[in-house]
């Protein structure tokens, strides 16, 4: 199958790419700057790279019309103060572009949405989900909390806290429960979701077997890394 992979240079995308190729898919990698995208040498002859900007409608014409499916792994707008509007515009532009192709299935990796009142960040993710779901293709949302793995933003923050702050006076939100998931499991789930009819037009929360508070995760990580860490909740 011919797959469009947005966010191919991102944390998830660059790990999903070799798995998709290994599974026999022809992958079209979408990046904002081709000069900064360096795929593994073993993959260069087996993939196609196109330069697109989801906020530039003209660049979306670079998407091949004969793709069979797509992954939406773009969450890069949060650096802007107006990221809610920008992420919505990107999702609409993506949806309209994919509607012009032969794509039958789109998979979106989002965040866990389990509260009635969402943070602006999660509300934006939900809004993106709503916009992409309006396309003429089948659509699946996978919702993940903290993804554990070297390079993950959440994981790197935890590592910095543990290794640089042996003593922490932390806010009460560290008692909040979450269900972390390993990066290898995320990649496996993504690769098995695409074109799976059982997932069409549905959403799934994905997580590991353990439900932990942020404090428990920090302490477990500290125990693994061996530094002495003390956390007091205020």
ABEGO torsion letter per residue (X at the ends): XBBBBBGAABAAAAAAAAAAAAAGBBBBBBBABAAABBBBAAAAAABBBBBBBAABAAAAAABBAABABBBBABAAAAABAAAAAAAAAAAAAAAAAAAABABABBBBBBBBBABABBBAAAAAAAAAAAAAAABABBBBBBBBBBBBEBGBAAAAAAAAAAAABABBBBBAAAABBBBBBBAAAAAAAAAAABGBAAABGBBBBBBBABBBBAAAAAAAAAAAAGBBBBBBBX
